[in-house]
Amino acid sequence: MRRPSYRDRAVVARTYDFGEADRIVVLLTRGHGVVRAVAKGVRRSQSRFGSRVQLFVELDVHLYPGRNLATLTGADTVAYYASGIIEDYARYTAACAVVDCAERLSAAETGEDPFLFDAVVEALAAMRREDNPDLCLDAFLLKAMGHAGWAPSLFACAQCAEPGPHHAFHPMAGGAVCVRCRPPGSADVPAETLHAMWLLERGHRRVADEIIEGHDLAPAIHRLTSAHLQHHMEQRIATLLPSA
């Protein structure tokens, strides 16, 4: 028995050409997690919605479920974030990392929680207007990891729970570690770095920016956040480029 069609909000995570005129579209949806769908005929010039199915566009999509692939039969633009992102290399690479990591995080979770989709849309909107896209990416990753339940410990020691602030960080240990618990290879970090990450995770961007700019902490925050994510995802994510 064929399942009924449905509508959902979505952003495109990836696309692949398929056959002569079709395209496989990987969608991060608000209510159905990651959905892989075939968009038939969208590479033809007369396609009704082919130009809308692209990165960094929020869509209202109409999908028919299938055994292996859904069929995308409609896509209306809700918000267009590509302008201001695709023309700027730093914003483009950070935005690619947002949708790439969101796809992987959604696959690791149940896939039906709207939090991740909403966080992606918030991050893409922020990247269009802010000067440091890597911080937008890091804020997104810290919030997403916190929602999933495996964000780094940023105040108490991840091993013994001794209250901080601490001055060392190790992804395998779970984040901040005290002098007694720190394993070999831990990164030495100023307490301000971990404090700024704590603020980013909780959405206090303005206060975090004041600390980050005053101490030039952005590169260290990006390295620590990326290292923690990749360790706990157990995979290297190529789109997480080193911060400049």
C-alpha positions in Angstrom: 0.0 0.0 0.0 1.4 3.3 -1.0 2.0 5.8 1.8 0.3 9.2 1.4 2.2 12.3 0.2 3.2 15.0 2.6 4.5 18.6 2.8 7.4 19.7 4.9 10.0 22.5 5.2 13.4 21.6 4.0 16.9 22.7 3.1 19.0 21.0 0.5 22.1 19.2 1.9 23.4 17.7 -1.3 22.4 16.9 -4.9 23.5 14.4 -7.5 22.8 14.3 -11.2 20.7 11.2 -12.1 20.0 10.0 -15.6 19.6 12.5 -18.4 17.4 15.1 -16.7 16.8 14.0 -13.1 18.5 14.9 -9.9 18.9 13.1 -6.5 18.3 15.6 -3.7 19.3 15.0 -0.1 16.9 17.1 2.1 17.1 18.0 5.7 13.5 18.4 6.6 11.8 19.9 9.7 9.6 16.9 10.5 11.0 13.9 8.7 14.8 14.1 9.2 17.0 13.4 6.2 15.0 12.5 3.1 16.6 11.3 -0.1 14.4 12.1 -3.1 14.5 12.1 -6.9 13.5 15.4 -8.6 12.4 14.3 -12.0 13.2 16.6 -15.0 14.7 19.4 -12.9 17.7 19.7 -15.1 15.6 20.7 -18.1 15.3 24.4 -18.8 11.5 24.2 -18.6 11.4 22.6 -15.1 8.8 24.2 -12.9 11.0 24.3 -9.7 14.5 23.1 -10.7 16.1 26.5 -10.1 14.8 26.5 -6.5 16.3 23.2 -5.4 19.7 24.4 -4.5 21.9 24.9 -1.4 21.1 27.5 1.2 17.4 27.9 0.2 14.6 27.1 2.7 11.8 25.3 0.8 8.3 24.1 1.3 8.4 20.7 -0.4 5.8 18.2 -1.6 7.1 14.6 -1.4 5.7 11.1 -2.2 7.4 8.4 -0.1 9.0 5.5 -2.0 10.8 2.2 -1.1 14.3 3.7 -1.5 13.8 7.2 -2.7 10.9 9.7 -2.2 9.7 11.7 -5.2 10.0 15.5 -5.1 6.9 16.8 -6.9 6.9 20.5 -5.7 9.2 23.0 -4.1 8.3 26.6 -3.2 10.9 29.1 -1.8 10.3 30.2 1.7 13.6 32.0 2.3 16.6 32.5 0.1 19.9 32.6 2.1 22.3 32.0 -0.8 22.6 35.6 -1.7 25.5 36.9 0.5 26.8 33.4 1.1 27.8 31.9 -2.3 29.7 35.0 -3.3 32.0 34.9 -0.3 34.4 31.9 0.1 34.5 32.0 3.9 30.7 32.2 4.3 30.3 29.5 1.6 32.6 27.0 3.2 31.1 27.6 6.7 27.6 27.2 5.3 28.5 24.0 3.5 29.8 22.7 6.8 26.5 23.6 8.6 24.4 21.6 6.1 26.9 18.7 5.9 27.2 18.4 9.7 23.4 18.7 10.1 22.9 15.8 7.7 25.3 13.6 9.7 23.8 14.7 13.1 20.3 14.1 11.9 21.3 10.6 10.7 22.8 9.9 14.1 19.6 10.9 15.9 16.0 9.9 15.4 15.7 12.4 12.5 12.2 13.7 13.5 13.2 16.5 15.8 12.6 20.0 14.3 15.4 21.5 16.5 18.2 20.7 14.0 16.3 22.1 11.0 15.5 25.3 12.9 19.1 25.6 14.0 20.3 25.3 10.4 18.0 28.0 9.2 19.1 30.3 12.1 22.8 29.7 11.3 22.3 30.4 7.5 20.5 33.6 8.3 23.3 34.7 10.7 26.0 34.0 8.1 24.5 36.5 5.7 24.8 39.4 8.2 27.7 38.6 10.5 31.4 39.1 9.8 32.8 35.8 11.2 31.0 32.9 9.6 33.1 30.3 11.5 31.7 31.6 14.8 28.2 31.1 13.3 29.2 27.5 12.4 30.7 26.9 15.9 27.6 28.3 17.6 25.5 26.0 15.5 27.7 22.9 16.3 27.8 23.6 20.0 24.0 24.0 20.2 23.4 20.9 18.1 25.8 18.8 20.2 24.2 20.1 23.4 20.7 19.2 22.1 22.0 15.7 21.2 23.4 15.3 24.7 27.1 15.1 24.0 28.3 18.7 24.0 31.8 19.2 25.5 32.0 20.0 29.2 33.1 23.6 29.3 33.2 24.4 33.1 33.3 21.4 35.3 35.9 18.7 34.7 34.5 16.2 32.3 36.1 13.3 34.3 35.7 14.2 38.0 33.2 17.1 37.8 35.5 19.4 39.8 34.1 22.9 39.2 36.2 25.1 36.9 37.3 27.2 35.3 39.9 24.8 33.9 42.7 25.3 31.4 42.9 22.1 29.4 40.6 20.4 26.9 40.6 16.9 25.4 37.8 15.6 23.1 38.3 11.9 24.2 38.0 13.0 27.9 34.8 14.9 27.1 36.0 18.5 27.0 37.4 20.6 29.9 39.7 18.6 32.3 41.4 19.6 35.6 45.1 19.3 36.2 44.6 15.8 37.9 42.5 14.3 35.1 44.0 15.8 32.0 45.3 13.0 29.7 48.4 13.3 27.5 47.8 15.4 24.4 45.3 17.8 26.1 45.2 21.2 24.6 46.2 24.1 26.9 43.4 26.7 26.6 42.7 30.0 28.4 39.6 29.8 30.6 38.1 32.6 28.5 38.0 30.2 25.5 35.9 27.7 27.3 33.7 30.5 28.8 33.1 31.9 25.3 32.2 28.4 24.0 29.7 28.0 26.9 28.1 31.3 26.0 27.9 30.3 22.3 26.2 27.0 23.2 23.6 28.8 25.2 22.9 31.4 22.5 24.5 34.4 24.3 26.2 35.5 21.1 26.7 39.2 22.0 28.4 38.5 25.3 30.5 35.8 23.7 31.6 38.1 20.9 33.0 40.7 23.4 35.1 38.0 25.0 36.2 36.5 21.7 37.2 39.8 20.1 39.1 41.0 23.2 41.3 37.9 23.3 41.4 36.7 19.7 39.8 33.4 20.6 37.9 32.5 17.4 40.6 30.2 15.8 40.9 28.2 19.1 37.2 27.9 19.5 36.8 26.5 16.0 39.6 23.9 16.5 38.2 22.7 19.8 34.6 22.5 18.6 35.6 20.7 15.3 37.8 18.3 17.2 35.1 17.4 19.7 32.4 16.9 17.0 34.6 14.7 14.8 35.8 12.6 17.7 32.3 11.8 18.9 30.9 11.3 15.3 33.9 8.9 14.8 34.5 10.4 11.4 36.5 13.1 9.8 34.4 15.9 8.2 36.1 17.5 5.3 34.0 20.6 5.3 35.3 21.6 8.7 38.2 23.6 7.4 40.7 25.0 9.8 39.8 28.5 10.9 41.9 31.3 9.4 
